[in-house]
């Protein structure tokens, strides 16, 4: 897919970030979770207040994938103390790569992933890590294809449902 632009998200993009976050999360997980749990997570996890606090955090970065002036996906990276688990100063966490369903299979996720690799090298990270839901085989295959290996598991809470995420990491060679 040609001409996908990557743009760093700023506070002026907050409404667009909220919109793409809610839409891609819903498309990805609503068929496998209850409506109540989805609604609770979407309202809390993607509130303007929460997204604002993440955007102003110097250790969190968001990037949009843009095609023909439309946001079609996004990337969220954490490093330093904003990482959700490891908080290793030599690592970078990919917290989210989400792409609108209609663009699945069109290399948008790969373009966002390539941006994550670029940021990791710029920050001199020794490895990347992430958590991916054990029931999301498409994402697991994507990360395996990109050289990630499973190293642990953790619990992710969606509403009142405790779900298991597979933790994966990839060592970077400098």
C-alpha positions in Angstrom: 0.0 0.0 0.0 1.6 3.2 -1.2 1.9 6.6 0.5 1.1 5.7 4.1 2.4 8.7 6.1 3.4 8.4 9.7 2.7 11.4 11.9 3.5 11.9 15.6 0.3 12.5 17.5 0.0 15.8 19.5 -2.6 17.1 21.9 -4.3 18.9 19.0 -5.0 15.4 17.6 -6.7 14.1 20.8 -10.2 13.7 19.4 -8.9 11.8 16.4 -6.8 9.6 18.7 -9.8 8.8 20.8 -11.9 8.0 17.7 -9.3 5.7 16.1 -8.6 4.1 19.5 -12.2 3.2 20.2 -13.0 2.1 16.6 -10.0 -0.2 16.2 -10.3 -1.7 19.7 -14.0 -2.4 19.1 -13.3 -3.9 15.7 -10.6 -6.1 17.1 -12.3 -7.3 20.4 -16.1 -6.8 20.5 -16.9 -10.1 18.9 -15.1 -12.0 21.7 -16.0 -9.9 24.8 -19.3 -8.9 26.4 -20.9 -5.5 25.5 -20.6 -4.4 29.2 -16.9 -5.1 29.4 -16.3 -3.4 26.1 -18.2 -0.3 27.0 -16.5 0.0 30.4 -13.0 -0.4 28.8 -13.7 1.9 25.9 -15.0 4.7 28.2 -12.2 4.3 30.8 -9.3 3.3 28.6 -9.8 5.9 25.9 -11.3 8.8 27.9 -10.0 12.3 26.9 -8.5 12.6 30.3 -6.6 9.4 30.1 -5.4 10.0 26.5 -4.3 13.5 27.5 -2.2 12.3 30.4 -0.6 9.7 28.1 0.1 12.3 25.4 1.8 14.7 27.8 3.9 11.9 29.3 7.4 12.4 28.0 7.9 8.6 28.0 4.9 7.8 25.8 4.6 8.4 22.1 1.7 7.9 19.7 2.0 7.8 15.9 -0.8 7.8 13.3 -0.8 5.9 10.0 -2.4 8.3 7.5 -3.6 7.4 4.0 -5.2 10.1 1.8 -5.6 12.4 4.8 -7.4 9.7 6.8 -6.1 8.1 10.0 -6.2 4.4 9.4 -4.2 3.1 12.3 -1.9 4.0 15.2 1.0 3.0 17.3 1.6 3.6 21.0 5.1 3.2 22.5 6.2 3.4 26.1 9.7 3.6 27.5 11.3 4.4 30.9 8.8 4.4 33.7 5.7 4.6 31.5 6.1 0.9 30.4 3.2 -1.1 31.7 5.4 -3.9 33.1 9.1 -4.3 32.7 10.2 -0.6 33.1 13.7 -1.5 32.0 15.5 1.6 30.8 17.1 -0.4 28.0 13.7 -1.5 26.5 10.9 -0.1 24.5 7.3 -1.4 24.9 5.0 -1.5 21.9 1.7 -1.1 23.8 -0.5 -0.9 20.7 -0.5 -1.3 17.0 -4.1 -1.0 15.8 -5.3 -0.8 12.2 -8.8 -0.3 10.9 -10.3 -3.6 9.9 -10.7 -2.6 6.3 -6.9 -2.0 6.0 -5.9 -5.4 7.6 -3.5 -7.3 5.3 -2.4 -4.1 3.6 0.9 -3.7 5.4 -0.3 -0.8 7.6 0.7 -2.7 10.8 4.1 -3.3 9.2 4.7 0.4 8.5 3.7 1.2 12.1 6.0 -1.6 13.4 8.9 -0.2 11.3 8.3 3.2 13.0 8.6 1.4 16.4 11.9 -0.1 15.3 13.2 3.3 14.2 12.2 4.9 17.5 13.8 2.0 19.4 17.1 2.4 17.6 17.0 6.2 18.1 16.5 5.6 21.9 19.2 3.0 21.9 16.9 0.4 23.2 18.4 -3.1 23.5 15.1 -4.8 23.0 11.4 -4.3 22.2 8.6 -6.1 24.2 4.9 -6.3 24.2 1.8 -8.1 25.5 -0.6 -9.7 23.1 -3.9 -11.4 23.9 -3.5 -15.2 23.7 -6.7 -15.3 21.7 -5.5 -13.0 19.0 -3.7 -15.4 16.7 -3.4 -12.8 13.9 -1.4 -10.4 16.1 0.7 -13.3 17.5 1.7 -14.4 14.0 2.5 -10.8 13.0 4.9 -10.5 15.9 6.4 -13.9 15.4 7.0 -13.1 11.7 8.9 -10.0 12.9 11.2 -12.0 15.2 9.4 -11.7 18.6 9.6 -14.7 21.0 7.3 -15.5 23.9 9.0 -15.0 27.3 6.2 -14.7 29.9 2.5 -14.1 30.4 0.5 -11.5 32.3 -3.1 -10.7 33.1 -5.0 -8.0 31.3 -8.3 -6.8 32.8 -11.1 -6.0 30.4 -14.1 -4.9 32.4 -14.6 -7.7 34.9 -12.8 -10.3 32.7 -9.2 -11.4 33.5 -7.5 -12.2 30.2 -4.1 -13.7 29.6 -1.6 -11.8 27.4 1.4 -13.5 26.0 4.5 -11.3 26.6 6.9 -11.3 23.7 10.2 -9.7 23.1 12.8 -9.1 20.4 16.4 -8.3 21.0 17.8 -5.5 18.8 21.2 -5.7 17.2 23.1 -2.4 17.1 
